[in-house]
Amino acid sequence: PGGVPGLNPGDVIEVTGNLYGSNDAPWQWFQTFDQEARAAGYRPSAFDRCLYFFHDKEQHLCGALGAHVDDTMTGGHGPEYEAAIARLKQRFPYRKWRVGSGEFCGVLYTQDPRTYEISFNQAEYARNLRPISMTKERKQQREQLANDREISALRAVNGAANWLSGQSRPDLSVQTSFSQQVFPSPRVKDLLYANQLVHRARQHADVSITVRDIPMSSLGVAFHSDAGFANAGENKTQAGYILAFVDRSMNQDAESPWSPFAWKSYRMPRVVASTLAGEAQAFSTACGIAEWVSLMLAEAQHGSIDLRTHAQLSDRVPIIGITDCKSLFDAVMSVSSPSKVDDKRVAIDLAIIRQAVERTQMSVRWCPTQLMLADSLTKDQADPADLLRAALHVGVYQLAPEAAVLEQKKQQREARTKRQQVLQARG
């Protein structure tokens, strides 16, 4: 406003350099950074333009770098990697450079100098969340529509909760998703629910995620997927998944490190007619993300890969898909054709899953509901949330043979029946 001092307001000005605040400034910045990173020896991932890998002259992976606008996070070792970092520092005036611990995009990261494991959390961010201010009388008007002020406050809470749950708090994902689904006509009861979300976030503010030490030669990807049939309103189904880096020995029922790296709780866009339909759709979605990450890891190890022959590489980083839906597990593992399923939409999802299993050599495993970590991403209940937070704290997970689990459940069921019979006899 007001033009440029000393020039006529009607003058036409040509900008020959980068100008902060202009529409193309982010793109101009990215092009500049990308050019310099490549010149320093970094190569962008084919799967994520903001992720760079650094290989030495022998093509061994010795560094990685992630870029978010003008913030970067990097790790690596070796003289060639250090020279590349020095070149970036010389070109760009980093105002802050943290080693071992520091904040990146609002998340605090800390690396153990002994084990090199990395933990991250948003404890302070969670503690600073504030609930929506409401009078006692207003809280009792549960079915009334929210006013403009309350709607604005609810949007603010949802935005903060979405950032928190998406970055470091998967245990809050389902509550955040449910709170977002009340629009466009939220009611007072929805404001109270959002305040419960704030309370939960602050109550468990110290929840953190640790990236465990797993040798690249033993690295695998495991995912849990789940769907809560018709539990999201308007007959929609809430689905969820959580993916983690694990030791490939998990598939041999050994105790494995468990480092979650991606998760989501969401309402399925399509109404499904059965539990199997919801579970199959959720499993198929999680399977695609697992394959994407598996290929990215293959790229990290071997450099640029030909995506036309990616099937030959993807099995080098094994994938384990875990479901608690016995009918889905049986349908995927069965030798019969998916066409035997009456619901042909389900048959399509099953065919997609089977094709992925064949292409990636993915192992499909079943686990009981009480050990399903994605259960907390589809249901707002205390037990599933406690299970997930416990897994985040311990950082290990273990599968058991299907037959052994079913036999144990049978024994527990028989023992419960006997107790009931004894009580009835006494009664």
N, C-alpha and C positions, 0 to 999 in steps of 0.2 A: 504493500500500500504506500502510495506517495511516489513511486518510481525510484530511480537512481539519482542521488544528489549530483547536480551539475548537468544533468541531461534533460532534454525535453521529454515529458511524459509520453509523447507520441512516437519517440524513437524506437526502432526495432533493434534488439540486442541479440547477438549470437554468442552463446556460451560455448567456448572451445575446450573447456576442461570439466572436471567433475564438480558438481555443485550440490552441496548438502541440502536436502529437502526437496530436490527436484524429483519428478516422477520416476525417472530412470536411474536415480542414485543407487538403489540397492543392486540393480543389474550391473551398473558400471563398477561398483565396488567388487562384486563377485567375480567379474571378468578379470579385474586387476589382481585379486587374491589368487584366483585359479591359475593365472599365468605365472605368477611368482612361485606358487607351490610346485607347479610342474617343473619350472626351471631349477628348483632346489632338489628335484629328484622324486617328488611325490607323484603318485598316479591315482586319479580318481576312480572310485569303484563304479563298475557298470550298473550297479543296483542302487546307488545312492551318491548323487553328485557332490554331496557335502562330506563324504567320507573318503579319506585318502590313505593309501598304503605306501610304505617306504621299504624297498628291497635293496639289499646291498649288491655288489658286483656279481656275487655268486647266486643272486636271486633268492636269498634267504630273507624272510620277513623279519625286519628289525625295527619297525616303527609304524605307528598309525596316527592319524590326525582327524579330528572332527571339527567342522566349522559351523558356527551358528551366527550369521550376520558378521560382526567384527569380533566375536569371541571364538577362541579356539581351545580345544583340549587335545593334548598329545601325550604319547608315551612311547618309549623305545630305548634302544641302547646301541653302543658301538660308535666308532669315530665318524663313519659316514653319516649316521643319523645326527650326531652332534653338529657336524658341519652344516647339514641341511637346516637345523634349528637356528644356528648362528646366522645363516643367510636370511631366514625369515625375520629374525630380530633386527637385522641391519636394515631391512627394507621397511618394516612396519614398526612404528614407535609404541610397542606394548607398554601401557601405563602401569599395568600390574602383571607380574609373572610369579605364579605360586608353584612351588615344588613340594610334593608330598601331601599337601592338603590345600583346599581352597574352594571358592564358590564358583559354580558354572551354571548360568541360566537359573539362578535362584535355588540351586541344590548344593549342599555342602558335601564335598568329597574328601575322604581321608584314606591314605594308603599306609598300611602297616609296613614299616621299614624292614621288618624281619621276614614276614611271609609274602609281602608284596600284594596281599589281598586288599581290595578296595571296598570301602563301605560308604554309602551315601544316604542322606536323609534330609528332611525339611522340618526339623523339630521347631525351630523358631517361627517359621512361617505358619505352622499348624497352631502354635500357641497364640499367635496374634490374630487368628480368626475371631470375628465377633458375630454373635447371633443377631437376628432381626429383633429390634426393640418392639415389644408389644405389651399392652396393659393387661391386667388380669381379666378385665371384662372382655377385651378383644379375644383373648385366648379361648374363651368359652363359646365364641361365635364360630364354631368350627366349619360350618357349611357355607358361610357367607363368602362372597367373592372378595379377593384381595383388592385394595385400592391402589392407585398409581404409585404412591410412596412405597407401599409394601412390595409391589411388583418390582420396582427398581432395586429394592434391598435384596429381594430374592434372586434377581439376576446377578447381583454382585456376589452373593454367597455361592451360587452355582458356578460362577466363573472361577472364584478362588478354589472351590472344592474340585473343579474339573482339572485345574492346573496341578493341584496337590495329588489327586488320585492318579493322574496320568504320568507324573514324574517319579513318584516314590512310594505311593500308598495304595497298592492294589486292594487292600482291605476296605477301602472307602469307595471303590468303583461302583458297586451296585447301588448304594445309597445315592451317589451322585447322579447316576443314570436315571433312577426313579424320580429324583427331584427335578431333573431337566424335562421329564416327560409330562409334567403337570401343565405346561403351557399349551395353548394360549390363555387358559382361564383358570389360573391357580386360585385356590381357596385358602381360608385361614388354616385349615388342617395341614395344608401343604407347607405353610410357613413354619408351623410347629415341627413338621418332619425335617425341614431344612435346619432348624435349630438343633434337632437331635443329631444331625450330621455334623454340625459344628462341634457339639459336645463330644462326639465320638472321636473326631479328629484331634481335639485337644487332650482328651483322656489318654489316647495312645500316641501322643506326639513323638515319643522316642523310638517308634518303629523305624527300622532302617533295613537296607538291603546290602548284602555283602557279596561281592564278586569273588567266588572261591577260586583257589589255585587248581587248575586242571590242565595237565600237559596237553599240548595240541594233538599229540598222537593218540590220546585217550578221549578227546572231546566228542561229545554228542549233543544233540538237541532233543529235548523232550517237551511235549505239550499236554496239558490237561484241557479238555473241552467239556462243556455242559450246557444244558438247556432246561429251563423251568417252564413246562408246558402251560401256555395261556395264563401266565401270571403277571403280565405287564399291562393289563387294561386293554379294552376294546378287542379282547380275544387274541392279543398279540403275545408272543413268547419272548421272554428274556433269555439271552444267550451270553456266554462268556468263555474266555479262554485265557490261559497263562502259559507262556513259553519260557523255558529255562535252559541254560547250559548245564550239562551233566557229564558224568563219566559214563562211557559207553557200557561199562560193566553193569549198569543199572538193569540192562535187559537180561542179564544172567541172575537177577534178583539180589545183587549185592547192594550194600548201602553206598549211596553216591552223593557227592556234593551236589547242591541244587542252587543255581544262581539265576533267578528270574530276570528277564530282560525285556519282555513285552507282554502286555495283558490288556484286556478290554472287556467291559460289560456293556451290552447294547441290546436294544429291542429289535428283533428281527423285522425286516421290512415286509416280509410275506407272512400271512397267516398260515399256520401249519395245522394239519388235521390230526396229528398224533404226536406222542412223545418221540417215537422213532424218527418222524419227519424233522422235528426240531433238533434232535441230537445229531442226525446225519448232516444237516445244513451247518450246524456249528462246528462239527468235526472237519468238514470239508474246508471251511474258511480257515481254521487254525492250521490245517495241513498245508495250505498254500503258503502261509507265512513261514512255517517251519522249513519248507523247501527253499523259499527265497533266502532265508538266513543260512541254510546249509550251503547253497551255492556261493553266497558271499564269503563264507569261511573258506571254501575251496579256492576262491579268487584270492583271498588273503595269503593263503599258503603258496599258491602256484603262479600268482600274477594273473595277467589278463587271460581269460578263457573264452573259447568259442562256444557261444550259447547254443549253437546248432548241435553240438555234441555234449551238452551239459549232462545228459543222462549217464554218461560214463564217469562223470566227476562227482555227482551229487551223493553217491553212496559212500564216498570217502569220509563224510561227516554224517554218521548214522542218525536217523530220526526215530523217535519212539513216540507214538500217539497213544494217549491214555484216555479211556472212557469208562464211565460207571454204568452205561446203558448196556445191559446184557443182550438185548435184542439187536442193537447196532453191532456189537462185537460179533455175535453169531452170524449176522447177515454179511459182514465184511469177510469173515473167515470161511464162510460156507462155500462149497464148490458149486452150488446151484447158481443159476443166472439171476441177476437183479430183477429181471423181467417177471419173476415169480411174485414180486411185491405188488399188491393191488394198486397202491398209490404210485403212479408213474413218476411224479415229481421226486418222490423218495428214491425210486429206482435210478433216476438220473444222478442224484447225489451219491448213491452207492457206487454207481459206475465210475464217477469221478474219483471217489476215494480208492477204489480198487486199482484204477489206472495209476494213481499216485503211488500206491503201495508197490506196484510192479516197477514203476519208473525209478523210484528212489530206494527200493528195498526197505521201506519203512516197516518197523515192527509195530503192530497194533496190540495193545495190552488192555486188559480189563482190570479195574480195581473196585472195591466196595465203596458205596457212597460215603461212608465215614472217613475215607482216605482220599476223596476227590477234592483236590485243591481248588478247582474251578467252581465248586458248589457255592462258594462265597461270592462269586461273581454273577450269580443268577438268583440268589435268594438272600433277603435281608434278615438273616437269623444269626443268633449268637454263636452257636456251635461251629458252623462253617467258617465264620470270621475268626474265631479263636484258633481253629485248625490252621488257617492260612498264616495268621500272625506267628503261631508257633513254628511253622515251617520257615518263615522269614528269619526268625530268631536263631533257630538251630542250623539252618542252611544245609540240611541233608534230607534225602528221601529214599525210600526203598519200596520196591514192588515185591509181591509174593506170588507164587504160582496160583493160577486160577483154581485148580482143584483143591489146593490146601485151604484157600480162603473159603470156598464154598463148603468144604467139610467142617471148618471151624464154625461157620454160620449155622450149619445144620445142627451141630452139637449144642450151640447156644440156644437155638430154637427148641430143641428137645428138652434141654435143662429148664427153660422157661415154662414149657408145657407141664413138666413134672411138678414144678413149684406151684403152678396154678391148681393142679389136681390135688396137691397136698392141702392147699389153703381151702379149697372147696370141700374136701373131706372133713376138715376141722370145723368148717363153717356151720 
